[in-house]
Amino acid sequence: MGQSLPVGAARRGGTVSLPIDVARTIERFLSVAPLDFVHVHEPFAPSASAAALRHSRALNVGSFHSPTERVLSTQVVRRFVELFFGRLDARTATFEVTRELVSHFFPGDYALAPPGVDLDRFLPSGAESGRIEIAFAAVEERAALRLFLRALRRLPSDNSWQATVWTPRRDELPPRVSRSLRERVRFVGPGEPLATVLSHADILCMASSGPGPAAQLLLKTIASGVAPVASRIPVYEEVLRDGRDG
């Protein structure tokens, strides 16, 4: 069913509605499947998770991950969302920042369940090169990449560093870069796994100003033995333990 969901629009901050065929499929499945638990992630409407929570006949566990406010759910349709959140039998939050945010709008008992990292994929490689390799993953809001590229222009113009920008989307066109950066910045897509990019990196930069952070990437960075350099927003401060881990 996931292939029917316009997740790209959600990532870019657009308005998303749940296709009728997906909602009906979820309803039919949950009406006949003998389930003991249904685990929904970010069950804010409109979404597949919200539809599952609405039609579930089992015990429901809800997990919340995003450390940013969903204005539609918290301001516009808050009472509607609260009605369905009453069907949750247990609630978990990935980060303390997330727990504080969601419990402010939807009071309840949220157990803290920090995310993990696949240590078979993300592990120190010990690779060394003659130049410092700086990595950036385009998984935050679009403005973060522009800030990163502006920061690169302030680095020394000698041959001591190079940078790789990784994007998970095949249809994402690389931004225009100045002539001074063109020869030392390369852009790669999902054909090259993120774990491979991190295995060659010395530093990974995170430049979100708050709207679209990707906190779990910091954990993958630490597991890969790469030094994270992140903007000072609450969720990044939490993951990096106020600068002790990056």
N, C-alpha and C positions, 0 to 999 in steps of 0.2 A: 504493500500500500504506500510505502514511503516514496516511491517514484512518482506518485501522483501529487505530492506536496510541493508547492513552489518555495522551497527553502531558500533559494537565492534572494528572493525579494525580502524575506525576513532578515537575512544577514545584512542586507544593504539598508535596512530601516524602512522598507516599504510596507504597505498595507497588505495583509494576507487574509484570505478567507478560505475556509476548509471546503474542498469540493464535495458536492452532495454524494457522489459515488463512494468516496472514502468514508464519510460519516455513516452511510448505510451499511457498508461492509463491516465496519467496526461494530455497529449495533447487532448485525446478524451473527457475527462471530461470538460476541460476548453473551448472546442469548442462548447459544447451544453448547459452548465450550464449558466443561466441568472444571473450572479453575478454583484454586484455593486462594491465590493472591493475584492481584493486578498491580504492577509497578509502573507508575506514570512519572514522567520527567517534565518539569515545568508545565503543569496542567492549566495554563492560562488560556482562556478562550480568545479567538478561535484557534484550535489546534487539534491534532489527532489525540494527544494526551487528554485534553478536556473532554473530547467525545468519548474516550474510553472510560474516564471517570464517571461520566454521566450515565453510561449504560452498564457499568460493571455490576455484577451480582455477587462478587467475592469481597474479601478483605482488600482494602486499597492502601498502598504505600505511595506517597508522593515525595519526589526528590527535587530540590531546588538548587540551581547552580549559578545563575546569573547574579552578579553583584550590582546590577543597574536596575533602576525602576522601570516597570512596564506601565507607562502612563495610561494606556487604554484600560488595562485591568485594574489599576489602583485608583483611578480617578473617574473614568467614564462608566464602566460596568462593574464597579466594585461589589455592589450588593449581589449581582448575578454570580460573580465569581465566588463570593463568600458562601452562597447557597450550595455550590458544588464542592467547595473545600470542606464542607461539613460531612462529606462522604469519606474523607480520608481517615483511616484508622491509625496511621503513623506517618510522621513527616521527618524528612532529613534535609540537611543543608550542607553543601560542599564546603563553604567557607564561613567563617565567623561574620564577615561583612554581609554575606548573603542572608545568614540567619537573622541578623539584626534588622536588615531591610525588610524581608518578607514578614517577619513577626510584627513589625511596626504596623503594617497595613492589614495583615491577617493573623491576629494573635493565635498562638497555639504552642505546643511543645515540639520544638524542632531539634532532633538529635544531630550533632555535628558528625559528619562522615567525610573526612578529607579524601580527596581523590588520590589514586595511585598511578604508577607508571609501569609500563611493560619493560622490565629491566633486561629482557632478552633482545629487545629492539633498540632501547636507548641505554647505551653503556659507553664508558670512556674508551676511545680507540687508540689513544696514544700517538695519533698521527702528528707529524711535525713538518712544517714547510718553512721556507726562507722568509715568508711574509706573514704578517698577522691577517688571519681570515676572519672577517666580520660578517655575521649572518643576520638576516632579517626575514621573518615569516609574515606574509601579508594576510594575517588572520584577524587583525584588529580593524577598527574603522579606517576608511580610506585616507583620512587626513594623517594618520600615523605614518604611512609610507612617505608622504610628502615631507613630513618633519624629519624622518630618517635621512632622506636624500639631501635635505638642506644641511643637516649635521655633517654629512660626509664631506661637503664642500669646505668645511672648516678644518678638516684634518690636514696634516702636512702633505705637500704635493710631491714628496719623494716616492720611492718605490717600496716603502716599508709595509704597505697594507693593500688588501683587495677585499671586495665585498660580494656576497651572493644574496639575492632576493628570491625567496621561494614563495610561490602561490599555489594554493590547493585547487584553483579553478582553471580549467583548460581554456575557457573563453575570455580570460582576463588578459587584456593587452598591456604590455609593459609601458610604464609612463615614459615620457620624453626626459632625457637627462642631458646635462650640459656636456660639451665636448671634453671637458677636463675629467669627467667621471666615466665617460663611455668606455674607455679602454680598461678600466679596473673594476667595473660593476657588471656582473652577469645576472640574468634573470632566468630562473628555471621553474618548470611547472610540476604537476603531480607525477609526471613520468620519472622524476628523480625523488625518491622518498625523502621525507623530512629527516628521518633518522640518518640518512646518508649525508645530507647537508650538515647536520650537527656533528657528524663524525669527523668532518674536515674543518670545523670552525674552532676558533679560539674564543670568540665573543659573540653573544647573540643580543641584539637590541630589541627592546619592547618600548613603543612610543605612544601608547594609547593615552588620551587625555580623560578617559572615563566612559564614553558612550559604548565602546565595544571591546572591552578587555578580553584577553585570552590567558587567564592565569595558569591553566594547566600546562601551557607551553613552557612556563618557567620551571616547573617540576621536571619536565623532560630535558630541559637544558641542564639543570643541575645533575640529573642522572647521567647525562652524556659527558660530564666533566668539563662543560663549557661555562665560561663566566658570563652570567646574565647582567645586563645593564638595562634597567627599567625605569620608566617614569614613576614619579612619586604619587601614585593613587592608592587608596586604602587596600584594595585586594592584592596589589603587587607588594605593598609593604608587609601584608600578612604572610604571603607565601615566602618572601625573602627575609622574614623575621627582622623587619626594620633595618635591613642592610647587612645583617650577619651572613646571609647566603648569597648576596649579590649587590 
